[in-house]
Amino acid sequence: MAEKPSGLVQGTLDMLILKTLELEAMHGYGIAIRIEQISKGVFQVNPGSLFPAFRRLERAGWLKSEWRDTENNRRAKYYMLTALGRKQLKGETREWARQAAAIARILEAES
Amino acid sequence: MSLLRNLAGGLRGLFRKEQADREMDEELRGYLDAAVNEKMRRGMSREDAARAARIEMGGAESVKEQVRAANWESLVETLWQDLKFGLRLLRFNPAFAAAAILSLALGIGANTAIFQLLDAVRLRTLPVKNPEQLVKISIDHRSGASGSFSSRYPDLTYGQWEQIRAHQQAFSSVFAWGPTLFNISPGGEVHYVQGLWVSGAFFETLGVEPLLGRVLTPADDHPGCPSAGVVISYSFWKHEYAGENSVIGRTLTINRHPFEIIGVTPADFYGVEVGRYFDVAVPLCAESIINGEDSQLHRPEAWWLSAMGRLKPGWNIERATAQLRAISPGIFEATVPPAFNTEQAKHYAGYKLGAFPGDSGSSELRNNFENPLWFLLALAALVLLIASANLANLMLARASAREKEMGMRMAVGASRGRLIRQLLAESFLIAGIGAALGALLAHSLSQVLVASLSTQNDPLFMDLGTDWRVLGFTAALAGLTCILFGLAPAWRATGVSPGVVLKENGRGTTGGRSRFGLRRILVVSQIALSLMLLVGALLFARSLNNLATVDAGFRQDGILVTDIDFTTLSLSNERRLAFSEELLSRVRAIPGVDSAAIAEIVPLSGNGEGHDLLMGTSGSPKGEAPVAAFNRVSPGFFQTLQTPMLAGQDFDEHDLKGSPNVAIVNEEFARKFANGSNPLGMTFRIRRQRTISTPYEIIGLVKDTKYSDLREEPQPIVYTCMTQYDHPDTDAQILIRSNAPLASLLSGVKSSANQVHPDLDITFFPFRKMIQDGLLRDRLMAALSGFFGALAMVLAAIGLYGVISYMVERRRNEIGIRMALGAGQQEIIGLVLRETGILLLIGLAAGAALALATARTAASMLFGLKPTDAFTYLLAVVSLSGVAALASFLPARRASRLDPMVALRNE
């Protein structure tokens, strides 16, 4: 099953994938490794949750994919953001920041 | 938009499954490669890197499964798999499948057929333009109306109709219509077709366009009827004219008068009466041509028309009623029949018109059959409930047989929801196939029902097309039964703990009580519902039997009613009586005729005549005068009907015009007006509206007879002598008692009539058949409820047999031990039958209570017995008990023949 070591909040994986693809198109493993690296190992994404997420996002129209050659001269499926996906990312980022700030404020007030 | 994309993606996924699969494989391979490369770059050996990567990924198949499960189309796919699996299971158990599907098909078919009829007579609107704008115009709460009533809908007189048309403001157009029979034969034996009198705006208001030629317009409906064309219906055109286009302009003879056919209506238009089809529509003005001096057009007390209108935009029924009420006083004052006495006239002038919804037309059929149909639908629903209970029982039996399979599947990780879904798919299949077969069955069943309600002179027509309501009804039934019989067994079957089931080796020593309980409850409710149905069936059967054997006061067999109409001869008043008597004496002379008599009213034909009665020879009545039923007969009437003459004598040849008026009365008359003493010699007068007759002397007393309906209580009847009447009819209704074969009798009557005059209209109908036709509704109820009752009993017997067999199977060990300890066959049979007895007792008690509580609703449809009739209940209980005993005796005997050694060793 999809393991989310730090209890990935439902829906955040989609946002992380969109964010990772903001700059360039990447293939599946690349995305997984990038998330892991940037989060310094806090988030480990395994294929069991990654690939269903790709399908979901593709179907929502936020991602598109094409087959390309990799740096090792192998074929891989590269995912990239669509215009709709970019808009979605912007919206989700804004919403996330708002919520995170709110939660932080609550936690500070509690302590 | 994203929903659409999702849908499209899902469909693509479904149809390009293999390609998607391949791509996924390739992508996963790529992923694995990349992972291995990455790990090697970090310094792992190739083998270690490959192993670590594979562990990380956790199996390509499982990833693929997760991807698939995330999409909705996977649900469709598993559903499809479940259905295929269910189909395979059904194929392996053909006996089970056949029993299940057949019982459901019968249940659903019966329900759908009856619902189809209800839909046709009650729920559907007329097939015309904007039916919701149509409104019926009639007198609100008309009671105590006087006059002559003809047609099935005698709402209005012609005079009232003319007034309404002139003064109404609520409708963009209005029309009047009346059903009738037309004789289209040019001479000799009559040939009746279904006719319609219609006012000029009939077709225009309904929005009916002609299929051929033209329809009638207001210009065709003028006094004198200069153009006098008729419009025929599609079916009449196909039937009588083979659908030829040349029909326009041809001549149709109606009651001996030629009319030109000017148009044909479209196939789906049957008129405004649900349950009938019209053949020929004739403008109202032609009534005076067709009926001659009997014309009702200018008889102010002849009620024979019904009126409808199409609401003007912005008007509703309330507003229309208000306007109609406002114009009512004027209309009724202007049309008071001059013959009315002051009381009648006052009553008449107080009538108020009203507007009533007309979107579903008029229907006598609906009035007569709506309640019986709802009642039958309830009975059919009970049958379906029993069938569902039966199926649930069968499914439960199968579920316990598959307990181990379920345990195994759950042990290897199937979720309970998944298993229930799979079991339900099987139920869904059974319900679906059952419903499809049921719908087919319903189609022919409803045709048979309609055919059984039609009689020769009263053909019914029903548009039984399957519309969305019928389809929805059938689908809802299928879904409901599926849940009823599928869900509980599925829930029960998957509620097992895998450990326990797999460990359990063979049977326990006694049957598991708790899991067995549901099946007992099902059987008990089956017995209870069956008893209800059986009680219903027996009530209706006995009611019909009461009606068929009730003493009508005369012998119904062996009488042929012949109507010889000589209207076309235009005889003068004086010559009519002689002509009728001539006909009668010729008929009496036919070999094989025992006796014959003329009657103005044929008993039980539904016709009748009632007048006020003034006892004594003079004085005016104090308060309201009593009313009696009347009949005008020739001498020999009582002899022909074999009604016993209790005192006095029959009319004879001396009772003529000019001689003192004489009358014969029945027992009820004597009870009411002579305090039960002998009424001979008493005198009375008859008041017909304003005129009061000269005194009549009572010369005979006869036994009570039924007058217009078999169900009626005895009413006072006065018979007067035909030969003393001032206005003889232009037809002779001759009752002929004869044992001669019908065919020779018919030809005898025809040739006798021919000898009197070659150009007469003759109609025949056997008396007995006419009475039978009057019991149509009772026969229908008895036949259908009998069918449902028998079906219920068979289903309940199957259910009981199944449960008892199962119990015997479960308790084999116990029975084996008992036998080993010396119990005899009798005791074992007793043991099993005791089990049946308990189930039966509870079921019968519950069923009797339910039947008693609900039978009241049938009270109005019963004759000669109460809905709580004790004998009927006893009969139902005894027959159901008998069937139950038989159903459980077979497994009981099987149990008693067990070899204890085999039973015990079989652990």
Interface residues (C-beta under 8 A of the other chain):
Chain A: A2 H27 G28 Y29 G30 I33 N46 P47 G48 S49 F51 P52 R55 R56 E58 R59 A60 G61 T70 N72 R74 R75 A76 K77
Chain B: M1 S2 R5 N6 G9 G10 E23 M24 E26 E27 L28 G30 Y31 D33 A34 A35 N37 E38 E56 M57 G58 S62 V63 Q66 V67 A69 A70 N71
